[in-house]
Amino acid sequence: MKKLIKLAAALTLAAATSACTTDTISRAVPLSAPLGATLPTADAVLVAPDFRVTQVHVVVPDTLTVSEDNGIKPRADIVWREDPYGDRYAQVKAVMEAGLMQGAKTLSGQKAVTLDVQLVRFHAQTERVRYSNLPSKHEIEFLLTVRDANTGAVIVPAHMVNATLDALGGNAAIVADRAGITQKSRIDAHLAQVIQAELGKPMTL
């Protein structure tokens, strides 16, 4: 009987130790951390970047799919209708460049950098959704790499940036159109804010 009591006590202690160990690991490694990511050490120092952007290089891979379907949500990477029918890759590249440069040129730091941007998704509104009361968003995602403008060395490795924003629709879209507030102008203004915030994030030394 005594042996059974000792065995039960040992198992209870082992279970408790195991639970503590699991809890410690789950708290030490964020769920969002990518596999193989290097976590900041206890003595890591966070500093505010001091960037000045000299160039923005935007790439729109030709592997991205394009749709001209006037549906509610076409299954494609690129949906863009505000420019006349034509080269959608070139059109969305121009929109991305304009918005990102608009925000980047406001930075006046000491460190000259260039931005490499690879578009992943640019899904704006179809005509059908634009003038309906259906809720919609401008879904914009891209990979961003920050490089030293002089050496080309990577300062901030490639990472995904989600620049999605709520879109106007129905009467709100009509009112905006009449006021000259286009999808393009709203997207450009939003991209400017997004890149400013992204380049202002503290960095680990």
Secondary structure as the mmCIF struct_conf table of DSSP 4:
data_model
#
loop_
_struct_conf.conf_type_id
_struct_conf.id
_struct_conf.beg_label_comp_id
_struct_conf.beg_label_asym_id
_struct_conf.beg_label_seq_id
_struct_conf.end_label_comp_id
_struct_conf.end_label_asym_id
_struct_conf.end_label_seq_id
HELX_RH_AL_P HELX_RH_AL_P1 LYS A 2 ALA A 28
BEND BEND1 VAL A 29 VAL A 29
TURN_TY1_P TURN_TY1_P1 LEU A 31 SER A 32
HELX_LH_PP_P HELX_LH_PP_P1 ALA A 33 PRO A 34
TURN_TY1_P TURN_TY1_P2 LEU A 35 GLY A 36
HELX_LH_PP_P HELX_LH_PP_P2 ALA A 37 THR A 41
TURN_TY1_P TURN_TY1_P3 ALA A 42 ASP A 43
STRN STRN1 LEU A 46 VAL A 47
STRN STRN2 PHE A 51 VAL A 59
TURN_TY1_P TURN_TY1_P4 ASP A 62 THR A 63
BEND BEND2 LEU A 64 LEU A 64
STRN STRN3 VAL A 66 VAL A 66
BEND BEND3 GLY A 71 LYS A 73
BEND BEND4 ARG A 75 ASP A 77
STRN STRN4 ILE A 78 VAL A 79
BEND BEND5 GLU A 82 ASP A 83
HELX_LH_PP_P HELX_LH_PP_P3 PRO A 84 PRO A 84
BEND BEND6 TYR A 85 GLY A 86
HELX_RH_AL_P HELX_RH_AL_P2 ARG A 88 ALA A 104
TURN_TY1_P TURN_TY1_P5 LYS A 105 THR A 106
BEND BEND7 GLN A 110 GLN A 110
STRN STRN5 LYS A 111 HIS A 123
HELX_RH_AL_P HELX_RH_AL_P3 GLU A 127 ARG A 130
TURN_TY1_P TURN_TY1_P6 TYR A 131 TYR A 131
BEND BEND8 SER A 132 ASN A 133
STRN STRN6 LYS A 137 ASP A 148
TURN_TY1_P TURN_TY1_P7 ALA A 149 THR A 151
STRN STRN7 VAL A 154 ASN A 162
STRN STRN8 LEU A 165 ASP A 166
HELX_LH_PP_P HELX_LH_PP_P4 ALA A 167 LEU A 168
HELX_RH_AL_P HELX_RH_AL_P4 GLY A 170 ARG A 178
TURN_TY1_P TURN_TY1_P8 ALA A 179 GLY A 180
HELX_RH_AL_P HELX_RH_AL_P5 GLN A 183 LEU A 199
TURN_TY1_P TURN_TY1_P9 GLY A 200 GLY A 200
BEND BEND9 LYS A 201 LYS A 201
STRN STRN9 MET A 203 THR A 204
#
